[in-house]
């Protein structure tokens, strides 16, 4: 079984990084949500290796597949159920008075 290996040039690496940065997938996201960052980086790398060479093409595909970082991400759960059981935190109780 033979496989073809294509090395990613430094210019391609810069292109991948700039596409990720423009879409909001920066080092800050890598700290807060490494899984999302790695998914985005893998997607852009695969698209580049598949022949999508333009930055705008890569950015469009990334936005279509994953959207912009931070725009679509919601907290994992709502706090309303917790408040219904435990009551409002003191900070919110003071605001209600």
MOMO-V662542 format. One line per field, one symbol per residue. ss: DSSP state (H for helix, E for strand, C for the rest). psi: psi as a letter, one per 30 degrees, with the letter a starting at -180 (. if undefined). burial: I if it has 24 or more other ideal C-beta (glycine too) atoms within 12 Angstrom, else O. A space follows every 50 residues. Layout:
ss=???
psi=???
burial=???
This chain:
ss=CCCCCCCCCHHHHHHHHHHHHHCCCCHHHHHHCHHHHHHHHHHHHHHHHC CCCCHHHHHHHHHHHHCCCCCCCCCCCCCHHHHHHHCCCHHHHHHHC
psi=kklkkkkkleeeeeeeeeeeeeggiafeeeeeieeeeeeeeeeeeeeeff gjfkeeeeeeeeeeefakkfefkllflkfeeeeeeflkleefeeff.
burial=OOOOOOOOOOOOOOIIIOIIIOIIIOOOIOOOOOOIIOOIIOIIIOIIOO OIOOIOOIIOIIIOOIOIIOOOOOOOOOOOOOOOOOOOOOOOOOOOO
